[in-house]
Amino acid sequence: MSVDKDERQRHLPAGRKAQLAAYVAEAGQVTVSALAERFGVSIDTVRRDLDQLSADGVLVRTYGGAVSRSTLQRTDRAVDQRLSIQEGEKEQIAQLAAALVDDGSTIMINGGTTTLALARGLSQHRELTVATNNLLVPAALPASAIRDIYVFGGAVRALTLATIGPVSFRANGGAELDIRCDLALIGVGAIAADAGYTTSNLAEAAMMQEMISRADRVAILADSSKFGRRLFAQVSELSAADYLVTDAVPPPALRDALEAAEVELITPGQ
């Protein structure tokens, strides 16, 4: 009895990984258990294949599965979807960014899941004043770390659970109060040497620009999947930031541009 060529190939590591990569690209997002069942191999084998394909840049590993690069590059995804993408990288970035926060300081945090991870990671801090447009941040902040929390008003963008409006507060008489912060922690959607920091929504970009303008220091938070990409709206040029906090060293062209812009690169192991 003859054996189908595709069936034979799927049990060879190189052939299986090629088919697995093609399947993830077609499906967009898959789980380890579904792949193990489809390809007739163990969960550990699938995990090893996914780890290798992720290291090769073919796909992106997530908790319990993988996401295709094309899916990752769709700029507008709901918060619950984005929470599971690059989860480990976001936790690394959050830990590094938390080290930039001084006790007793005032910080601004914008919308996004990387900045949400940062908020959760501030448990060792004390007496912080936090201003944010991220509606998930107040509940995520450790109570022991906080002196005051302020949420910027405006329309709520349901996709990201963040407000879109002016970075301002008004006194009882209606006059706008002048506000500043010691550190703005800004998550962005993309970073490129020529385009700077960009995001997919114009109103969000305007709010991020204003947060940056009101900060003594600025830290951009972005995982390495954002490198070399440009989205619809520019937040700022590279030089507007004091730090780029990320999970991996950027490719040479972007790294050189960051150095020229005097942006301090903060990565694990430094």
Order of alpha helices (4+ residues) and beta strands (2+ residues): alpha-alpha-beta-alpha-alpha-beta-beta-alpha-alpha-alpha-beta-alpha-beta-alpha-beta-beta-beta-beta-beta-beta-alpha-beta-beta-beta-alpha-beta
